[in-house]
Amino acid sequence: MPEMTFRVRWPDGKETDCYSPSLVIRDHFTPGRDYPVREFLEKADTALTDASERVRARYGFPCSRARGQLQAIRQASAPFLNQSDAQVRVLSFSY
């Protein structure tokens, strides 16, 4: 199963590489685009859950690394959830 990383920039300027066990991330995000934090979090939840389920379908168990990445995204998003103008930029994809 092809895996990928996607690099994001948080509203405070910090950049993070995020992991996905599947290329499904490409269906949810566009490099160079900004997303309101809540929208980014919802899309990340959907995308990483889908990616984990693809692993389950193929190997019989979900991807714990995708679940861990989603938890890290939730934690990183938390300080910005009450800032209506806060944006997360998806910088790039790498394979």
DSSP file (Angstrom, degrees, kcal/mol; ACC not computed):
  #  RESIDUE AA STRUCTURE BP1 BP2  ACC     N-H-->O    O-->H-N    N-H-->O    O-->H-N    TCO  KAPPA ALPHA  PHI   PSI    X-CA   Y-CA   Z-CA
    1    1 A M              0   0    0      0, 0.0     2,-0.2     0, 0.0    21,-0.0   0.000 360.0 360.0 360.0 126.1    0.0    0.0    0.0
    2    2 A P        -     0   0    0      0, 0.0     2,-0.2     0, 0.0    21,-0.2  -0.473 360.0-161.4 -71.1 133.9    1.6    3.3   -1.0
    3    3 A E        -     0   0    0     -2,-0.2     2,-0.3    92,-0.2    20,-0.1  -0.695   9.6-178.2-109.1 166.1    2.2    5.7    1.9
    4    4 A M  E     -A   20   0A   0     16,-2.7    16,-2.4    -2,-0.2     2,-0.4  -0.965  19.6-134.8-153.1 165.9    2.8    9.4    1.8
    5    5 A T  E     -AB  19  94A   0     89,-2.6    89,-2.5    -2,-0.3     2,-0.4  -0.947  12.0-158.7-122.7 152.1    3.5   12.4    4.0
    6    6 A F  E     -AB  18  93A   0     12,-2.3    12,-2.4    -2,-0.4     2,-0.4  -0.998  12.4-142.1-130.6 130.9    1.8   15.8    3.8
    7    7 A R  E     -AB  17  92A   0     85,-2.2    84,-3.0    -2,-0.4    85,-1.1  -0.769  21.6-174.4 -96.3 131.8    3.5   18.9    5.2
    8    8 A V  E     -AB  16  90A   0      8,-2.7     8,-2.4    -2,-0.4     2,-0.5  -0.899  20.2-143.6-125.1 154.1    1.3   21.5    6.9
    9    9 A R  E     -AB  15  89A   0     80,-2.6    80,-2.3    -2,-0.3     6,-0.2  -0.980  21.8-144.8-116.6 122.2    1.9   25.0    8.4
   10   10 A W    >   -     0   0    0      4,-3.1     3,-2.5    -2,-0.5    78,-0.1  -0.323  32.3 -97.9 -79.2 164.4   -0.1   25.8   11.5
   11   11 A P  T 3  S+     0   0    0      0, 0.0    -1,-0.1     0, 0.0    77,-0.1   0.751 124.2  57.6 -57.0 -24.3   -1.4   29.2   12.3
   12   12 A D  T 3  S-     0   0    0      2,-0.1     3,-0.1    74,-0.0    -2,-0.0   0.406 121.8-105.6 -87.0   3.6    1.6   29.9   14.5
   13   13 A G  S <  S+     0   0    0     -3,-2.5     2,-0.1     1,-0.3    -1,-0.0   0.274  75.0 138.7  93.1 -10.8    4.0   29.3   11.6
   14   14 A K        -     0   0    0     -5,-0.1    -4,-3.1     1,-0.0     2,-0.4  -0.450  42.3-146.0 -68.4 138.7    5.1   25.9   12.9
   15   15 A E  E     -A    9   0A   0     -6,-0.2     2,-0.4    -2,-0.1    -6,-0.2  -0.880  16.9-175.2-109.8 142.1    5.5   23.3   10.1
   16   16 A T  E     -A    8   0A   0     -8,-2.4    -8,-2.7    -2,-0.4     2,-0.5  -0.994  22.8-136.0-137.4 139.0    4.8   19.6   10.6
   17   17 A D  E     -A    7   0A   0     -2,-0.4     2,-0.4   -10,-0.2   -10,-0.2  -0.855  26.6-161.3 -91.3 128.6    5.1   16.5    8.4
   18   18 A C  E     -A    6   0A   0    -12,-2.4   -12,-2.3    -2,-0.5     2,-0.3  -0.881   7.5-135.5-114.3 144.5    2.0   14.2    8.7
   19   19 A Y  E     +A    5   0A   0     -2,-0.4   -14,-0.2   -14,-0.2    50,-0.1  -0.729  19.4 178.9-101.7 144.1    1.9   10.6    7.8
   20   20 A S  E     -A    4   0A   0    -16,-2.4   -16,-2.7    -2,-0.3    28,-0.1  -0.984  24.6-149.3-139.0 136.3   -0.8    8.7    5.9
   21   21 A P  S    S+     0   0    0      0, 0.0     2,-0.3     0, 0.0   -16,-0.1   0.452  85.8  43.2 -79.6   1.6   -0.7    4.9    5.0
   22   22 A S  S >  S-     0   0    0    -18,-0.1     3,-0.8   -21,-0.0   -18,-0.2  -0.963  80.6-122.2-144.5 156.3   -2.6    5.7    1.8
   23   23 A L  G >  S+     0   0    0     -2,-0.3     3,-2.1     1,-0.2     4,-0.3   0.405  84.6 105.6 -78.3   2.9   -2.7    8.2   -1.0
   24   24 A V  G >   +     0   0    0      1,-0.3     3,-1.9     2,-0.2     4,-0.4   0.725  60.1  78.7 -57.7 -22.0   -6.3    9.0   -0.1
   25   25 A I  G X> S+     0   0    0     -3,-0.8     4,-2.0     1,-0.3     3,-1.8   0.857  82.7  65.0 -53.7 -35.8   -5.1   12.3    1.5
   26   26 A R  G <4 S+     0   0    0     -3,-2.1    -1,-0.3     1,-0.3    -2,-0.2   0.755  94.8  58.6 -61.6 -23.9   -4.9   13.6   -2.1
   27   27 A D  G <4 S+     0   0    0     -3,-1.9    -1,-0.3    -4,-0.3    -2,-0.2   0.626 115.1  35.0 -77.9 -13.0   -8.7   13.3   -2.3
   28   28 A H  T <4 S+     0   0    0     -3,-1.8     2,-0.3    -4,-0.4    -2,-0.2   0.666 116.1  42.6-115.4 -24.5   -9.2   15.6    0.7
   29   29 A F     <  -     0   0    0     -4,-2.0    -1,-0.1    14,-0.1     6,-0.0  -0.901  56.8-151.3-130.0 155.5   -6.4   18.2    0.5
   30   30 A T    >   -     0   0    0     -2,-0.3     3,-1.8     3,-0.1    60,-0.3  -0.992  29.8-116.7-124.4 123.7   -4.7   20.4   -2.1
   31   31 A P  T 3  S+     0   0    0      0, 0.0    60,-0.2     0, 0.0    61,-0.1  -0.319 100.8  25.5 -58.4 139.7   -1.1   21.5   -1.7
   32   32 A G  T 3  S+     0   0    0     58,-3.9     2,-0.3     1,-0.3    59,-0.2   0.380  96.9 119.5  88.0  -3.2   -0.8   25.3   -1.4
   33   33 A R    <   -     0   0    0     -3,-1.8    57,-2.4    57,-0.5     2,-0.3  -0.746  56.2-137.9-100.5 143.8   -4.3   25.7   -0.1
   34   34 A D  E     -C   89   0A   0     -2,-0.3    55,-0.2    55,-0.2    53,-0.0  -0.762  18.3-168.1 -94.6 143.8   -5.3   27.2    3.3
   35   35 A Y  E     -C   88   0A   0     53,-2.6    53,-3.2    -2,-0.3    -6,-0.0  -0.996  29.5-109.6-130.0 135.1   -8.1   25.6    5.4
   36   36 A P  E  >  -C   87   0A   0      0, 0.0     4,-3.0     0, 0.0     5,-0.2  -0.366  41.2-111.4 -55.2 146.1   -9.9   27.0    8.4
   37   37 A V  H  > S+     0   0    0     49,-1.6     4,-2.7    46,-0.3     5,-0.2   0.888 116.1  49.0 -54.3 -46.2   -8.7   24.9   11.4
   38   38 A R  H  > S+     0   0    0      1,-0.2     4,-2.4     2,-0.2    -1,-0.2   0.911 113.2  47.3 -62.8 -41.0  -12.0   23.2   12.0
   39   39 A E  H  > S+     0   0    0      2,-0.2     4,-2.8    -3,-0.2     5,-0.2   0.923 111.8  50.7 -64.8 -43.6  -12.3   22.3    8.3
   40   40 A F  H  X S+     0   0    0     -4,-3.0     4,-2.8     1,-0.2    -2,-0.2   0.928 111.0  49.0 -58.2 -45.4   -8.8   21.0    8.2
   41   41 A L  H  X S+     0   0    0     -4,-2.7     4,-2.4    -5,-0.2    -2,-0.2   0.911 111.9  48.1 -62.5 -43.8   -9.4   18.9   11.3
   42   42 A E  H  X S+     0   0    0     -4,-2.4     4,-2.4     2,-0.2    -1,-0.2   0.924 114.1  46.4 -63.1 -44.3  -12.6   17.4    9.8
   43   43 A K  H  X S+     0   0    0     -4,-2.8     4,-3.0     2,-0.2     5,-0.2   0.903 112.3  50.2 -65.6 -41.1  -10.9   16.6    6.6
   44   44 A A  H  X S+     0   0    0     -4,-2.8     4,-2.9    -5,-0.2     5,-0.3   0.909 110.0  51.3 -63.0 -41.7   -7.9   15.1    8.3
   45   45 A D  H  X S+     0   0    0     -4,-2.4     4,-2.0    -5,-0.2     5,-0.2   0.949 114.4  42.8 -59.8 -49.8  -10.3   12.9   10.4
   46   46 A T  H  X S+     0   0    0     -4,-2.4     4,-2.5     2,-0.2    -2,-0.2   0.939 117.2  46.4 -62.3 -48.0  -12.1   11.7    7.4
   47   47 A A  H  X S+     0   0    0     -4,-3.0     4,-2.5     1,-0.2    -2,-0.2   0.923 115.6  43.3 -64.5 -46.6   -9.0   11.1    5.3
   48   48 A L  H  X S+     0   0    0     -4,-2.9     4,-2.3    -5,-0.2    -1,-0.2   0.829 113.6  51.8 -73.1 -30.4   -6.9    9.3    8.0
   49   49 A T  H  X S+     0   0    0     -4,-2.0     4,-2.3    -5,-0.3    -2,-0.2   0.928 111.6  47.7 -66.7 -44.4   -9.9    7.2    9.0
   50   50 A D  H  X S+     0   0    0     -4,-2.5     4,-2.0    -5,-0.2    -2,-0.2   0.923 112.1  50.0 -59.4 -44.2  -10.4    6.2    5.4
   51   51 A A  H  X S+     0   0    0     -4,-2.5     4,-1.7     1,-0.2    -2,-0.2   0.915 110.7  49.0 -61.4 -43.6   -6.7    5.5    5.1
   52   52 A S  H  X S+     0   0    0     -4,-2.3     4,-2.2     1,-0.2    -1,-0.2   0.881 109.7  52.1 -64.0 -38.2   -6.8    3.3    8.2
   53   53 A E  H  X S+     0   0    0     -4,-2.3     4,-2.7     2,-0.2    -1,-0.2   0.838 104.4  56.4 -68.7 -32.1   -9.8    1.4    6.9
   54   54 A R  H  X S+     0   0    0     -4,-2.0     4,-1.7     2,-0.2    -1,-0.2   0.899 107.8  48.8 -63.7 -39.1   -8.0    0.7    3.6
   55   55 A V  H  X>S+     0   0    0     -4,-1.7     4,-3.4     2,-0.2     5,-0.5   0.926 110.5  51.1 -63.8 -44.1   -5.3   -0.9    5.7
   56   56 A R  H  X5S+     0   0    0     -4,-2.2     4,-2.3     1,-0.2    -2,-0.2   0.920 108.8  51.1 -58.9 -44.0   -7.9   -2.9    7.6
   57   57 A A  H  <5S+     0   0    0     -4,-2.7    -1,-0.2     1,-0.2    -2,-0.2   0.858 119.2  36.7 -62.5 -35.0   -9.5   -4.1    4.3
   58   58 A R  H  <5S+     0   0    0     -4,-1.7    -2,-0.2    -5,-0.2    -1,-0.2   0.884 133.5  20.1 -85.7 -40.4   -6.1   -5.2    3.0
   59   59 A Y  H  <5S-     0   0    0     -4,-3.4    -3,-0.2     2,-0.3    -2,-0.2   0.514 100.2-112.1-113.6  -8.3   -4.4   -6.6    6.1
   60   60 A G  S  <<S+     0   0    0     -4,-2.3    -4,-0.2    -5,-0.5    -3,-0.1   0.491  90.0  69.2  91.4   2.4   -7.2   -7.3    8.6
   61   61 A F  S    S-     0   0    0     -6,-0.5    -2,-0.3    -9,-0.1    -1,-0.2  -0.991  82.6-105.3-149.8 150.4   -6.4   -4.6   11.1
   62   62 A P        -     0   0    0      0, 0.0     2,-0.8     0, 0.0    -9,-0.1  -0.236  42.2 -97.0 -72.7 165.7   -6.5   -0.8   11.1
   63   63 A C     >  -     0   0    0      1,-0.2     4,-1.7   -11,-0.2     5,-0.1  -0.750  29.5-168.4 -87.8 109.9   -3.4    1.4   10.9
   64   64 A S  H  > S+     0   0    0     -2,-0.8     4,-2.4     1,-0.2    -1,-0.2   0.820  87.6  58.6 -67.4 -30.1   -2.3    2.5   14.4
   65   65 A R  H  > S+     0   0    0      2,-0.2     4,-2.3     1,-0.2    -1,-0.2   0.888 104.9  49.7 -67.8 -37.6    0.1    5.0   12.9
   66   66 A A  H  > S+     0   0    0      2,-0.2     4,-2.3     1,-0.2    -2,-0.2   0.907 111.2  49.8 -65.3 -40.9   -2.7    6.8   11.1
   67   67 A R  H  X S+     0   0    0     -4,-1.7     4,-2.1     1,-0.2    -2,-0.2   0.907 111.0  49.4 -63.0 -41.3   -4.7    6.9   14.3
   68   68 A G  H  X S+     0   0    0     -4,-2.4     4,-2.2     2,-0.2    -2,-0.2   0.886 109.8  51.4 -64.5 -39.1   -1.7    8.3   16.1
   69   69 A Q  H  X S+     0   0    0     -4,-2.3     4,-2.3     2,-0.2    -2,-0.2   0.904 108.6  51.4 -64.8 -40.6   -1.2   10.9   13.4
   70   70 A L  H  X S+     0   0    0     -4,-2.3     4,-2.5     1,-0.2    -2,-0.2   0.909 109.1  50.6 -62.5 -41.3   -4.9   11.9   13.7
   71   71 A Q  H  X S+     0   0    0     -4,-2.1     4,-2.3     1,-0.2    -1,-0.2   0.908 109.7  50.5 -62.5 -41.5   -4.4   12.3   17.5
   72   72 A A  H  X S+     0   0    0     -4,-2.2     4,-2.4     2,-0.2    -2,-0.2   0.888 110.2  50.0 -63.8 -38.8   -1.3   14.5   16.9
   73   73 A I  H  X S+     0   0    0     -4,-2.3     4,-2.2     2,-0.2    -2,-0.2   0.909 109.2  51.8 -65.6 -42.1   -3.3   16.6   14.5
   74   74 A R  H  X S+     0   0    0     -4,-2.5     4,-1.5     1,-0.2    -2,-0.2   0.922 112.1  46.4 -59.6 -43.8   -6.1   17.0   17.0
   75   75 A Q  H  < S+     0   0    0     -4,-2.3    -2,-0.2     1,-0.2    -1,-0.2   0.909 113.0  48.5 -66.1 -42.1   -3.7   18.1   19.7
   76   76 A A  H  < S+     0   0    0     -4,-2.4    -1,-0.2     1,-0.2    -2,-0.2   0.829 113.0  49.3 -67.5 -31.1   -1.9   20.6   17.4
   77   77 A S  H >X S+     0   0    0     -4,-2.2     3,-2.1     1,-0.2     4,-0.7   0.790  89.7  83.8 -75.6 -29.5   -5.3   22.0   16.3
   78   78 A A  G >< S+     0   0    0     -4,-1.5     3,-1.1     1,-0.3     4,-0.3   0.819  84.6  53.4 -50.5 -45.8   -6.6   22.5   19.8
   79   79 A P  G 34 S+     0   0    0      0, 0.0    -1,-0.3     0, 0.0     3,-0.2   0.711 114.1  44.3 -65.3 -16.1   -5.0   25.9   20.6
   80   80 A F  G X4 S+     0   0    0     -3,-2.1     3,-1.9    -4,-0.2     6,-0.3   0.475  81.9  96.6-106.1  -3.9   -6.5   27.4   17.4
   81   81 A L  T << S+     0   0    0     -3,-1.1    -1,-0.1    -4,-0.7   -43,-0.1   0.785  86.8  47.7 -62.7 -28.3  -10.1   26.1   17.5
   82   82 A N  T 3  S+     0   0    0     -4,-0.3     2,-0.8    -3,-0.2    -1,-0.3   0.348  89.9  92.4 -94.8   7.0  -11.5   29.2   19.0
   83   83 A Q    X   -     0   0    0     -3,-1.9     3,-1.8     1,-0.1   -46,-0.3  -0.866  61.5-163.2-101.5 103.3   -9.7   31.5   16.6
   84   84 A S  T 3  S+     0   0    0     -2,-0.8    -1,-0.1     1,-0.3   -47,-0.0   0.746  87.4  46.4 -62.0 -24.9  -12.2   32.1   13.8
   85   85 A D  T 3  S+     0   0    0     -3,-0.1    -1,-0.3   -49,-0.1     2,-0.2   0.415  82.1 122.8 -97.9   2.6   -9.5   33.4   11.3
   86   86 A A    <   -     0   0    0     -3,-1.8   -49,-1.6    -6,-0.3     2,-0.3  -0.442  41.5-169.7 -70.3 134.7   -6.9   30.7   12.0
   87   87 A Q  E     - C   0  36A   0    -51,-0.2     2,-0.5    -2,-0.2    -2,-0.1  -0.941  18.6-150.1-127.6 146.1   -5.8   28.7    8.9
   88   88 A V  E     - C   0  35A   0    -53,-3.2   -53,-2.6    -2,-0.3     2,-0.5  -0.970  17.7-150.5-110.9 129.4   -3.8   25.6    8.3
   89   89 A R  E     -BC   9  34A   0    -80,-2.3   -80,-2.6    -2,-0.5     2,-0.8  -0.879   7.6-143.1-102.6 128.7   -1.9   25.5    5.0
   90   90 A V  E     -B    8   0A   0    -57,-2.4   -58,-3.9    -2,-0.5   -57,-0.5  -0.823  23.2-177.9 -84.6 114.0   -1.2   22.2    3.3
   91   91 A L  E     -     0   0A   0    -84,-3.0     2,-0.3    -2,-0.8    -1,-0.2   0.911  49.1 -25.3 -84.4 -46.1    2.3   22.9    1.9
   92   92 A S  E     -B    7   0A   0    -85,-1.1   -85,-2.2   -61,-0.1     2,-0.4  -0.989  44.7-127.6-163.4 163.9    3.2   19.7    0.0
   93   93 A F  E     -B    6   0A   0     -2,-0.3     2,-0.3   -87,-0.2   -87,-0.2  -0.929  23.0-172.8-115.0 145.6    2.8   16.0   -0.6
   94   94 A S  E      B    5   0A   0    -89,-2.5   -89,-2.6    -2,-0.4    -2,-0.0  -0.995 360.0 360.0-139.1 149.0    5.7   13.6   -0.7
   95   95 A Y              0   0    0     -2,-0.3   -92,-0.2   -91,-0.2    -1,-0.1   0.354 360.0 360.0-122.0 360.0    5.6    9.9   -1.6
